[in-house]
Amino acid sequence: MLHRPQYRTFDFNSSHVHLTLAPSDIYLFCHLKKHFHDTRFCDKIYLMQANESHLNSTPVIFYLSGIKKHFDRYQKGNYTKK
């Protein structure tokens, strides 16, 4: 498992910082989870190569669609919900 930096949100009402998934993580990681379901890698190098190859072969419209979905949710005030 690869570790990634936490996304930080700031709650202005309580002055607390919350560590959560970035909204972009939700869209992208759900896609990667489906693609690599039941796949095992012998080390991080193979995992990273497979991930990079898959992301590079994913059509641009997938990423544009994800950006639009998050923008629409943000405008509705429901930014991180699927």
N, C-alpha and C positions, 0 to 999 in steps of 0.2 A: 504494500500500500504506500502510495506517495502522499506526503504531507504537503498541504498548501497553506499559505498565510490566511489567517482569519480576516473576514470582512468586518469592519467596525462600524457600528451605528451609535449615534449619540442621542440619548433621550433628554431633551431640553427641560422636560418637566421635573425629572429627578436628578439631572446632572450625572447620569451613569453612562458608561460606555458598554455596549452589548456586542459580543462576538457572535456573528451569525454567518450564514451563507450569503454571498452576494446574489442579487436577483439573477445575474447572468449565469451563475453557477447552477441554479435550479434548472434552467432551460438546457444548458449544455451537458450537465452531468446526467440528467435523465436520459438524454440521447446516447451518451457514451455507455451508460449502464445497460441499456437495451442492446447496444451493439456488441459489447464484450461479455454479455451474460454467459456464465459457465466457462469462460476462457481463463486459463492459467498461464502465467509467464514464469520462466525460470529465474529471471532477474529483472532489475529495473531498466536495464538498457533495452531489452526486448519489448518491455511494456511501453517505454517511451517511444520507441521506433514505431510500434503498431499504432499507438495513439496519434502520433504526428502524421503517419501515413493516412489514417482514417480521417483526421480533421482536414488534411489537405485535399482529400478526394471528396469531401462533403460539398455539395453545391452551394454557391454563394447565397442563393435564395433562402437556404436554411438559416443562415446567420441573420440575414435581413428580416426574415419572418420573426425570429426571436427578439430582435431589437424592437420591431413594431409592436409585438405582443406586450413587451415590458413597458414601452411608452404608453400604450393604451391603458394598461393596468395602473400605471403611475397617475395618469390623468383622472382615473376613477377613484384613486385613493386606495387601491388594493394592489400595491406594487409587487409583493413577493408571493402572493397566492397563485397556485397553478391554475 
